[in-house]
Amino acid sequence: MNAVSREIRMSAFRKAHGEMPEHFRGRKGMCRNQKDDNSRPEFRHKGPHHRRGMSRERLLVIISDYPDGINQKQLAESAGINASSTSEVVARLEDDGYIVRKIDENDKRATILKLTDMGAVRAEEIRSEREGFLDEIFSKLTDEEKQTLSDILDKLIEK
């Protein structure tokens, strides 16, 4: 049930922070999680169909789950995005100083991705932002309603 609960929260977050609303499409500017202090590279909106830095944020969080590093193929599979998209995002994350790439000692053809200190801090900020957002949304439900929702979603995703 924890997995379902997590999926509910993540789905709500993606829905809330996914594609830009119609009246904001085409506008340029800072994303909601971006700070004005120039302390780190910006996660900018890249157009009407870009998910406002969601791929970058999602990849940072996934990489943070692997303290010893994760290879790019595993990262793409975990994120559910194709290898070329992963490669583009990883290159930007590396350029911005959030991650480093190292050759896998066990397979010289593979690259291991690890967070830098800045990347680890940002991944934790992202987790905290998501938790706060999801706590706020689900605070409107009673424990009984949360359980009912979880049960319904379990039923819907059964194979």
Secondary structure, 3 states (H helix, E strand, C coil): CHHHHHHHHHHHHHHHHCCCCHHHCCCCCECCCCCCCCCCCCCECCCCCCCCCHHHHHHHHHHHCCCCCEEHHHHHHHHCCCHHHHHHHHHHHHHCCCEEEEECCCCCCCEEEEECHHHHHHHHHHHHHHHHHHHHHHCCCCHHHHHHHHHHHHHHHCC
